[in-house]
Amino acid sequence: MPDSKLSLHCHSRPTISSTQATHDLAERWALWSVEGIGYARLTRLHELCHGDLSCLWTDRALVLRCIKVLSLSAKIQAALHQVLSVPADVQWQALNQSLLPDESVIHRSWREYPVGLFDLSDPPEFIFVRGELSLCAMSMPLALVGSRQVPSAQQRFATALSLKLASSGVTVVSGGARGMDTCAHQGALDAHAATVAVLPGGMRELAPRQNMRLFNEIVGGGGALVSEYPLTCAPRRYHYARRNRVIAAMSRGVVVLKAAKSGGTLLTVKAAQELGRMIMALPYEANDYLAGGSHALIQSGEAIMVCGEEDILRRAFGVIQDVEDGRNVSGEGAKWVYSWKGRELVWPLPHEICDVEQLVVAWKLSGDELQVALFELEFNDCVRKVPGAARYEPVYR
């Protein structure tokens, strides 16, 4: 059990007491379902209600005060009043009854919630998942993203690259869009590997419609569809940028398959930069104007130029692919065993980010000892802190 001094530095999940769990979740869900009430406004509402959101269903004066403090538009006010006219428990029950057998809703206080989303400044309060893949147990998650309009030859290359990465243990994460996103998912499916598509709308409003077959194959192939939007929420233009930030947060790094000088791909890159994720990009012919964004990222040093799966695996995970039998092996410089004060410290989860509590248990150190060990390992470029949380990952050399 980590000591209190150490736990103060941990990025903790919100906690909900068992006696209030159902009511609290129901109230959070009802408010979250109002379009325009996101993470910041829900957090502020919680503060204004002194931690008891149920007051909003009984105290009209408080509701009017919250509307004024939050400067809610007339449209949001109308939606809020409608939600508050129905008991929160009834709405929560209706939501759960509407889920299909392979669908689930996950609150950010639950262990099933992807830990990478906590690196966001506005982590979704709830996410919806269709499929059986555990988002907390993804093997080497990597985002593969790119433009919609690309020549067929380049699409075939992207599909083959994704297949090789998935065959090497990578969980491919993308946005389910046409073009390079489809290639990324299809390559993983061809490798009989799980892949994750993050959607810009609810599970009843899958987009694009042309990819319905692909979405079904992703779920049938052991992968998952993920959305932060209510089931019947239609995709909106501004949803795509928000979707892209989730793609970046769920991944160890981003591979730009191909990007023009403007477009959604660069929004994913921007989100990845803010999160401190690694960015890699494939090069193209100098006169290929549809690759202008890729080339600009490489020229500016914002992205590492990579030329194939071995390059990507080595950069992102320190893994070298054994082409003879397809096994994954680590190079001599990528062993996750460290010597500290005569003790052998073995990294508990190969290729994975670990939080301090996992390291306390694995290394059998006190909180103070762990802080000293991590400081020295980080100083010697053996590990690095993941931005936004008290979590660390090995440095691959």
C-alpha positions as CSV (number, residue, x, y, z in Angstrom):
1,M,0.0,0.0,0.0
2,P,1.6,3.3,-1.1
3,D,2.1,5.8,1.7
4,S,0.2,9.1,1.8
5,K,3.1,11.2,0.8
6,L,3.4,9.4,-2.5
7,S,-0.3,9.2,-3.2
8,L,-0.4,13.0,-3.1
9,H,1.5,13.0,-6.4
10,C,-0.8,10.5,-8.1
11,H,-3.3,11.6,-10.8
12,S,-6.4,10.0,-9.1
13,R,-9.7,9.0,-10.6
14,P,-12.8,10.7,-9.1
15,T,-14.3,8.6,-6.4
16,I,-18.0,7.9,-5.7
17,S,-19.1,6.4,-2.4
18,S,-21.0,3.1,-2.7
19,T,-24.1,4.5,-1.0
20,Q,-24.4,7.4,-3.4
21,A,-23.0,5.7,-6.5
22,T,-26.2,5.0,-8.4
23,H,-27.8,8.4,-7.7
24,D,-24.6,10.3,-8.3
25,L,-24.0,8.5,-11.6
26,A,-27.5,9.1,-12.7
27,E,-27.4,12.8,-12.0
28,R,-24.0,13.1,-13.7
29,W,-25.3,11.2,-16.7
30,A,-28.5,13.3,-17.0
31,L,-26.5,16.6,-16.9
32,W,-23.8,15.2,-19.3
33,S,-26.5,14.3,-21.8
34,V,-27.3,18.0,-22.2
35,E,-25.4,19.2,-25.3
36,G,-23.3,22.2,-24.2
37,I,-22.6,20.9,-20.7
38,G,-19.1,19.3,-20.9
39,Y,-16.4,18.6,-18.4
40,A,-15.8,22.2,-17.3
41,R,-19.5,23.1,-16.8
42,L,-20.3,19.8,-15.1
43,T,-17.4,20.4,-12.7
44,R,-18.6,23.9,-12.0
45,L,-22.1,22.7,-11.4
46,H,-20.8,20.1,-8.9
47,E,-19.0,23.0,-7.1
48,L,-22.1,25.2,-7.1
49,C,-24.1,22.4,-5.7
50,H,-21.5,21.7,-3.0
51,G,-21.0,18.2,-4.2
52,D,-24.7,17.3,-4.3
53,L,-26.1,17.5,-7.8
54,S,-29.5,16.2,-6.7
55,C,-30.2,19.7,-5.5
56,L,-30.8,20.8,-9.1
57,W,-33.9,18.6,-9.2
58,T,-35.4,20.2,-6.1
59,D,-34.1,23.8,-5.9
60,R,-35.3,26.0,-8.7
61,A,-33.5,29.1,-7.4
62,L,-30.2,27.2,-7.4
63,V,-30.9,26.2,-11.1
64,L,-31.4,29.8,-12.0
65,R,-28.3,30.8,-10.2
66,C,-26.3,28.1,-12.0
67,I,-27.6,29.2,-15.4
68,K,-26.5,32.8,-14.6
69,V,-23.1,31.8,-13.3
70,L,-22.4,29.5,-16.3
71,S,-23.9,32.0,-18.8
72,L,-25.9,29.2,-20.5
73,S,-27.5,30.0,-23.8
74,A,-31.3,29.8,-24.3
75,K,-30.9,26.5,-26.1
76,I,-28.9,24.9,-23.3
77,Q,-31.3,26.3,-20.7
78,A,-34.2,24.7,-22.5
79,A,-32.5,21.3,-22.7
80,L,-31.4,21.6,-19.0
81,H,-34.9,22.3,-17.8
82,Q,-36.2,19.3,-19.8
83,V,-33.6,17.0,-18.2
84,L,-34.5,18.3,-14.7
85,S,-38.2,17.5,-15.3
86,V,-37.5,13.8,-15.2
87,P,-35.9,12.0,-12.2
88,A,-32.2,11.3,-12.9
89,D,-32.6,7.6,-11.8
90,V,-35.3,7.1,-14.5
91,Q,-33.0,8.5,-17.1
92,W,-30.1,6.3,-16.0
93,Q,-32.2,3.2,-16.1
94,A,-33.6,4.1,-19.5
95,L,-30.0,4.5,-20.8
96,N,-28.9,1.2,-19.5
97,Q,-32.0,-0.6,-20.9
98,S,-31.3,1.0,-24.4
99,L,-27.8,-0.5,-24.6
100,L,-27.3,-3.4,-26.9
101,P,-25.7,-6.7,-25.5
102,D,-22.3,-5.7,-26.8
103,E,-22.5,-2.1,-25.7
104,S,-21.5,-0.5,-22.4
105,V,-21.2,2.9,-20.8
106,I,-18.2,3.7,-18.7
107,H,-17.8,6.5,-16.1
108,R,-14.4,8.1,-15.6
109,S,-14.4,6.8,-12.0
110,W,-14.4,3.2,-13.1
111,R,-11.3,1.1,-13.6
112,E,-12.4,0.3,-17.2
113,Y,-12.0,3.9,-18.2
114,P,-8.9,4.4,-20.4
115,V,-6.2,6.0,-18.2
116,G,-4.7,8.0,-21.1
117,L,-7.9,10.1,-21.2
118,F,-7.0,11.6,-17.8
119,D,-4.1,13.4,-19.6
120,L,-6.8,15.6,-21.3
121,S,-7.7,18.9,-19.8
122,D,-11.4,17.9,-20.3
123,P,-11.7,14.1,-20.0
124,P,-15.1,12.8,-21.1
125,E,-17.4,12.1,-18.1
126,F,-18.7,9.0,-19.8
127,I,-17.7,7.0,-22.8
128,F,-19.7,4.5,-24.8
129,V,-18.0,1.3,-26.0
130,R,-19.3,-1.3,-28.5
131,G,-17.3,-4.5,-28.5
132,E,-15.5,-6.7,-26.0
133,L,-12.0,-5.2,-26.1
134,S,-10.7,-3.9,-22.7
135,L,-9.5,-0.4,-23.4
136,C,-7.3,-0.6,-20.3
137,A,-5.5,-3.6,-21.6
138,M,-4.7,-2.6,-25.2
139,S,-1.3,-3.9,-26.4
140,M,1.0,-1.1,-27.5
141,P,-1.8,1.4,-28.6
142,L,-0.7,3.5,-31.6
143,A,-2.8,6.0,-33.6
144,L,-2.6,5.7,-37.4
145,V,-4.3,8.7,-39.1
146,G,-4.3,10.4,-42.4
147,S,-6.2,12.1,-45.2
148,R,-9.4,10.9,-46.9
149,Q,-8.3,11.6,-50.4
150,V,-5.3,9.4,-51.3
151,P,-4.3,7.4,-54.4
152,S,-5.2,3.7,-54.3
153,A,-1.5,2.7,-54.4
154,Q,-0.8,4.7,-51.2
155,Q,-3.9,3.2,-49.6
156,R,-2.6,-0.3,-50.3
157,F,0.8,0.6,-48.7
158,A,-1.0,2.1,-45.6
159,T,-3.1,-1.1,-45.2
160,A,0.0,-3.3,-45.5
161,L,1.9,-1.1,-43.0
162,S,-1.0,-1.4,-40.5
163,L,-1.1,-5.2,-41.0
164,K,2.6,-5.5,-40.1
165,L,2.2,-3.3,-37.1
166,A,-0.8,-5.2,-35.8
167,S,0.9,-8.5,-36.5
168,S,3.7,-7.2,-34.2
169,G,1.4,-6.6,-31.3
170,V,0.3,-3.0,-31.9
171,T,-3.4,-2.0,-31.2
172,V,-4.3,0.3,-34.1
173,V,-6.4,3.3,-33.0
174,S,-8.0,5.5,-35.7
175,G,-11.1,7.5,-36.5
176,G,-13.1,5.2,-38.7
177,A,-13.2,7.8,-41.6
178,R,-12.7,7.1,-45.2
179,G,-9.3,7.0,-46.8
180,M,-6.3,6.4,-44.5
181,D,-8.3,5.7,-41.4
182,T,-10.1,2.9,-43.2
183,C,-6.8,1.5,-44.3
184,A,-5.5,1.6,-40.8
185,H,-8.4,-0.4,-39.5
186,Q,-8.5,-2.8,-42.4
187,G,-4.8,-3.7,-42.0
188,A,-5.4,-4.6,-38.4
189,L,-8.4,-6.7,-39.4
190,D,-6.4,-8.5,-42.1
191,A,-3.9,-9.3,-39.3
192,H,-6.8,-10.8,-37.3
193,A,-6.0,-8.2,-34.6
194,A,-8.2,-5.9,-32.5
195,T,-8.5,-2.3,-33.6
196,V,-10.3,0.7,-32.1
197,A,-12.4,3.3,-34.0
198,V,-13.2,6.5,-32.1
199,L,-16.4,8.0,-33.4
200,P,-17.6,11.6,-33.9
201,G,-21.2,10.8,-32.9
202,G,-23.3,8.3,-30.9
203,M,-23.5,4.6,-31.5
204,R,-26.9,5.0,-33.2
205,E,-25.4,7.6,-35.6
206,L,-22.3,5.9,-37.0
207,A,-20.4,7.9,-39.5
208,P,-19.5,7.7,-42.3
209,R,-22.4,5.5,-43.4
210,Q,-20.2,4.0,-46.1
211,N,-18.1,2.3,-43.4
212,M,-21.0,0.5,-41.7
213,R,-19.5,-2.9,-42.8
214,L,-16.1,-1.9,-41.5
215,F,-17.6,-0.9,-38.1
216,N,-19.3,-4.3,-37.8
217,E,-16.1,-6.1,-38.8
218,I,-14.1,-4.1,-36.1
219,V,-16.6,-5.3,-33.4
220,G,-16.7,-8.8,-34.8
221,G,-13.0,-9.0,-34.9
222,G,-12.5,-8.4,-31.2
223,G,-12.0,-4.6,-31.5
224,A,-14.2,-1.7,-30.3
225,L,-16.0,1.4,-31.3
226,V,-15.7,4.3,-28.8
227,S,-17.6,7.5,-28.4
228,E,-18.0,10.2,-25.8
229,Y,-21.4,11.2,-27.2
230,P,-24.9,9.9,-26.2
231,L,-26.3,7.1,-28.3
232,T,-28.5,9.1,-30.5
233,C,-26.2,12.2,-30.9
234,A,-25.6,12.9,-34.5
235,P,-22.0,13.9,-35.6
236,R,-21.5,17.6,-35.8
237,R,-18.7,19.5,-37.4
238,Y,-16.9,20.5,-34.1
239,H,-17.2,16.9,-32.9
240,Y,-14.4,15.8,-35.2
241,A,-11.7,17.9,-33.5
242,R,-12.9,16.6,-30.1
243,R,-12.8,13.0,-31.5
244,N,-9.2,13.5,-32.6
245,R,-8.1,14.5,-29.1
246,V,-9.5,11.2,-27.8
247,I,-7.6,9.3,-30.5
248,A,-4.3,11.0,-29.4
249,A,-5.0,10.5,-25.7
250,M,-5.7,6.7,-26.0
251,S,-2.5,6.1,-27.9
252,R,1.3,6.0,-27.1
253,G,2.0,8.0,-30.3
254,V,0.6,9.1,-33.6
255,V,1.7,7.9,-37.1
256,V,0.7,10.3,-39.8
257,L,0.1,8.1,-42.8
258,K,-0.4,11.1,-45.1
259,A,-1.6,14.7,-44.4
260,A,-2.2,17.8,-46.5
261,K,-1.4,21.2,-45.1
262,S,-4.8,21.5,-43.6
263,G,-7.4,19.0,-42.3
264,G,-8.4,16.8,-39.5
265,T,-5.2,14.9,-39.4
266,L,-3.3,17.9,-38.2
267,L,-5.8,18.4,-35.4
268,T,-4.9,15.0,-34.2
269,V,-1.2,16.0,-34.3
270,K,-1.9,19.2,-32.4
271,A,-3.8,17.2,-29.7
272,A,-0.9,14.7,-29.5
273,Q,1.6,17.6,-29.2
274,E,-0.3,19.1,-26.2
275,L,-0.4,15.6,-24.6
276,G,3.4,15.0,-25.1
277,R,2.7,12.0,-27.4
278,M,5.3,11.0,-30.0
279,I,4.6,12.0,-33.6
280,M,5.9,10.2,-36.6
281,A,5.2,10.8,-40.3
282,L,5.9,9.0,-43.6
283,P,7.7,10.9,-46.4
284,Y,6.4,11.2,-49.9
285,E,7.6,12.6,-53.2
286,A,8.6,16.3,-53.0
287,N,6.0,17.4,-55.5
288,D,3.1,15.6,-53.8
289,Y,1.1,18.5,-52.6
290,L,-1.4,16.2,-50.8
291,A,1.5,15.3,-48.5
292,G,2.3,18.9,-47.7
293,G,1.3,18.5,-44.1
294,S,3.5,15.4,-43.6
295,H,6.5,17.1,-45.1
296,A,6.0,20.3,-43.0
297,L,5.9,18.2,-39.8
298,I,9.1,16.4,-40.7
299,Q,10.9,19.6,-41.8
300,S,10.0,21.5,-38.7
301,G,11.1,18.6,-36.4
302,E,7.6,18.2,-35.0
303,A,7.4,14.7,-36.4
304,I,10.0,11.9,-36.7
305,M,10.4,10.6,-40.2
306,V,9.7,6.9,-40.4
307,C,9.9,4.6,-43.4
308,G,8.3,1.4,-42.3
309,E,7.1,-0.8,-39.5
310,E,10.5,-1.6,-38.0
311,D,11.2,2.2,-37.8
312,I,7.9,2.8,-36.1
313,L,8.2,-0.1,-33.6
314,R,11.7,1.0,-32.6
315,R,10.8,4.6,-32.2
316,A,7.5,4.1,-30.3
317,F,8.2,1.0,-28.3
318,G,11.9,0.0,-28.6
319,V,10.8,-3.2,-30.3
320,I,12.7,-4.7,-33.3
321,Q,10.6,-7.1,-35.4
322,D,12.2,-10.5,-36.0
323,V,11.3,-10.9,-39.7
324,E,12.1,-14.7,-39.7
325,D,9.3,-15.8,-37.4
326,G,7.3,-12.6,-36.6
327,R,8.3,-12.6,-32.9
328,N,8.8,-9.3,-31.0
329,V,12.2,-9.0,-29.4
330,S,13.9,-6.1,-27.6
331,G,17.3,-4.8,-28.6
332,E,20.1,-4.9,-26.1
333,G,19.6,-1.2,-25.4
334,A,15.8,-1.7,-24.7
335,K,15.9,-4.0,-21.7
336,W,13.6,-2.8,-19.0
337,V,15.7,-3.9,-16.1
338,Y,17.5,-1.2,-14.0
339,S,20.1,-1.4,-11.3
340,W,19.5,1.0,-8.4
341,K,21.5,0.8,-5.1
342,G,22.4,-2.8,-5.7
343,R,18.8,-3.7,-6.4
344,E,17.4,-5.0,-9.7
345,L,14.3,-3.1,-10.8
346,V,12.3,-4.8,-13.5
347,W,9.7,-2.8,-15.4
348,P,6.4,-4.5,-14.6
349,L,4.6,-4.0,-17.9
350,P,6.8,-4.3,-21.0
351,H,6.1,-1.5,-23.6
352,E,3.5,0.0,-21.2
353,I,3.1,3.2,-19.1
354,C,3.0,2.5,-15.4
355,D,1.7,4.7,-12.6
356,V,3.6,5.1,-9.4
357,E,1.4,2.7,-7.5
358,Q,2.2,-0.1,-9.9
359,L,5.9,0.7,-9.4
360,V,5.6,0.7,-5.6
361,V,4.1,-2.8,-5.7
362,A,6.5,-4.2,-8.4
363,W,9.7,-2.8,-7.0
364,K,8.8,-3.2,-3.3
365,L,10.0,0.3,-2.5
366,S,8.6,2.9,0.0
367,G,7.2,6.1,-1.4
368,D,10.3,8.0,-0.6
369,E,12.6,5.4,-2.1
370,L,10.5,5.3,-5.3
371,Q,10.7,9.1,-5.7
372,V,14.5,8.9,-5.4
373,A,14.8,6.0,-7.7
374,L,12.6,7.6,-10.4
375,F,14.5,10.9,-10.1
376,E,17.8,9.1,-10.7
377,L,16.4,7.0,-13.5
378,E,14.9,10.0,-15.2
379,F,18.1,12.0,-14.7
380,N,20.0,9.2,-16.5
381,D,17.5,9.1,-19.3
382,C,16.2,5.6,-18.4
383,V,12.6,6.6,-17.8
384,R,10.5,9.6,-18.5
385,K,7.4,11.1,-16.9
386,V,4.3,11.1,-19.0
387,P,2.9,14.6,-19.3
388,G,-0.2,15.3,-17.2
389,A,0.0,12.5,-14.7
390,A,2.2,10.7,-12.2
391,R,3.0,7.9,-14.6
392,Y,6.2,6.9,-16.3
393,E,7.4,4.9,-19.3
394,P,10.8,3.4,-20.2
395,V,13.1,5.4,-22.6
396,Y,13.9,3.2,-25.6
397,R,17.4,3.6,-27.0
